[in-house]
Amino acid sequence: MQKGSSISVMPINQNFLQWAWNNEPWLLFVLGIMFLGMYASIYFIVRKINN
């Protein structure tokens, strides 16, 4: 078990996040919406296959 370091599945550059939060907050919002849509579509496809 590796403790202390929480590494996300897709490591994003911290500097990019800082820049986006300071200059383009809506960009993070749009990226979040896109990721949510992607996960939702994958979830529904998997459910459709299983049923």
Rosetta constraint file for C-alpha pairs under 8 A:
AtomPair CA 7 CA 11 HARMONIC 6.84 0.50
AtomPair CA 12 CA 16 HARMONIC 7.46 0.50
AtomPair CA 12 CA 17 HARMONIC 7.51 0.50
AtomPair CA 13 CA 17 HARMONIC 6.61 0.50
AtomPair CA 14 CA 18 HARMONIC 6.22 0.50
AtomPair CA 15 CA 19 HARMONIC 6.06 0.50
AtomPair CA 16 CA 20 HARMONIC 5.94 0.50
AtomPair CA 17 CA 21 HARMONIC 5.98 0.50
AtomPair CA 18 CA 22 HARMONIC 6.19 0.50
AtomPair CA 19 CA 23 HARMONIC 5.89 0.50
AtomPair CA 19 CA 24 HARMONIC 7.52 0.50
AtomPair CA 20 CA 24 HARMONIC 4.74 0.50
AtomPair CA 20 CA 25 HARMONIC 5.84 0.50
AtomPair CA 20 CA 27 HARMONIC 6.74 0.50
AtomPair CA 20 CA 28 HARMONIC 6.79 0.50
AtomPair CA 21 CA 25 HARMONIC 4.75 0.50
AtomPair CA 21 CA 28 HARMONIC 7.20 0.50
AtomPair CA 24 CA 28 HARMONIC 7.39 0.50
AtomPair CA 25 CA 29 HARMONIC 6.65 0.50
AtomPair CA 26 CA 30 HARMONIC 6.10 0.50
AtomPair CA 27 CA 31 HARMONIC 6.14 0.50
AtomPair CA 28 CA 32 HARMONIC 6.06 0.50
AtomPair CA 29 CA 33 HARMONIC 6.28 0.50
AtomPair CA 30 CA 34 HARMONIC 6.18 0.50
AtomPair CA 31 CA 35 HARMONIC 6.21 0.50
AtomPair CA 32 CA 36 HARMONIC 6.13 0.50
AtomPair CA 33 CA 37 HARMONIC 6.12 0.50
AtomPair CA 34 CA 38 HARMONIC 6.13 0.50
AtomPair CA 35 CA 39 HARMONIC 6.17 0.50
AtomPair CA 36 CA 40 HARMONIC 6.04 0.50
AtomPair CA 37 CA 41 HARMONIC 6.10 0.50
AtomPair CA 38 CA 42 HARMONIC 6.24 0.50
AtomPair CA 39 CA 43 HARMONIC 6.02 0.50
AtomPair CA 40 CA 44 HARMONIC 6.20 0.50
AtomPair CA 41 CA 45 HARMONIC 6.11 0.50
AtomPair CA 42 CA 46 HARMONIC 6.16 0.50
AtomPair CA 43 CA 47 HARMONIC 6.25 0.50
AtomPair CA 44 CA 48 HARMONIC 6.07 0.50
AtomPair CA 45 CA 49 HARMONIC 6.25 0.50
AtomPair CA 46 CA 50 HARMONIC 6.18 0.50
AtomPair CA 47 CA 51 HARMONIC 6.21 0.50
